[in-house]
Amino acid sequence: MNSWRELARLPRRIWILSAAALINRAGTMALPFLTLYLIKAIGMTPARAGATLGLYGAVAFFAGPASGRLCDRFGAGPMMLGSLTLSGLSMLAFPFAKSEAAVAAMTVIWALTTEGFRPAVMTAISESAPPELRKQAYALNRLAVNVGMSLGPAVGGFLAAVSFPAIWLVDGATSLVAAAVLWRALPPAPKTAAEAEDAALSVQGLRDPRLRFFLLAALPVSVVFFQHEGALPVHLVRDLGLSPSFYGLLFTINTAIIVALEVPLNHATAAWSNRRILSLGSALFAAGFGAYGLASRPWHIGAATVVWTFGEMILMPAMTAYVSEISPAGRRGEYMGLYMMGFSLSFMIGPWAGLYALDRWGAGTLWGLCFGVGMVSAALYSRMPRGRAG
């Protein structure tokens, strides 16, 4: 109970940001159904539809750093409002794209505007939360995101059976509603003279050795994390003969645990050092995904999922909090943008590499590699340069 009561100490701005994230994520359905929409409604081949999804990922790779730099220049508030408004409008316009060229152009616009939101909201949380409450603030935001994501794809599945364009309409509308919430309720947070001076005097982004080391350490475990969207469903359905609905149940287990336990868990580990918490989170990811190689029954799969879910709850808020900790006040957007670029790179590598390993060497080798790769991150984090708080 103390951990939940501690959330009351968070500034009002954090709660508004989390409310906007909840509304926005509750409408997230266009991206999960993009390839199906392109195949069924536009008539693309699966290869073309996959290439369009890859185009989205490639644009997202560059959108994160660009958004971060714009946050430092214009402020996180205007960037959040601009991203939500423009992404909402782009989704409302997407169903009017009928040719492959028009779809590609709309995908680029959609990715640029949508992926600009995450570095901005992480920067805003960093600027608004006291340093001792940042992990809890990011945990609250992740709670809102996960509750929203538990609703969006489910609603999208129903809409897809009725009308594919309705997916874009609802997703775009929720982005505009989230923008309205921020515009009406979120006061501006202008850059102070001290922040501007800090930005001018600080080491820039990738020239900071702490950030370089962090991004290097984060890449292996992030590649492992994205196996849940790449190799895992194929392994479960094709190799183990389990139903697609069982794979969906794993998402329910994951989300339920996060909603129930992430805030208390981050409260309990708030005093832990960065090295300890990041290393432990990576090790749990390695153990959970590695255990899939030994799992043959549904309850084995469920237990392995629980293990890496605890890794996710420990690791993800701590990663964002560490980046916030080492970033100069006037360059938080740049640091968050580079962090998101690393995640986008992992998304580009992870599913492809996992499926390649699964087809070429089999499930045992794939999940064994996941264990080894995840432990590389754990080892690197155990030797990570200290942030301002160690």
Secondary structure, 3 states (H helix, E strand, C coil): CHHHHHHHHCCHHHHHHHHHHHHHHHCCCCCCCHHHHHHHHHCCCHHHHHHHHHHHHHHHHHHHHHHHHHHHHHCHHHHHHHHHHHHHHHHHHHHHCCCHHHHHHHHHHHHHHHCCHHHHHHHHHHHHCCHHHHHHHHHHHHHHHHHHHHHHHHHHHHHHHHCHHHHHHHHHHHHHHHHHHHHHHCCCCCCCHHHHHHHHHCCCHHHCHHHHHHHHHHHHHHHHHHHHCCHHHHHHHHHCCCCHHHHHHHHHHHHHHHHHHHHHHHHHCCCCCHHHHHHHHHHHHHHHHHHHHHCCCHHHHHHHHHHHHHHHHHHHHHHHHHHHHHCCHHHHHHHHHHHHHHHHHHHHHHHHHHHHHHHHHCHHHHHHHHHHHHHHHHHHHHCCCCCCCC
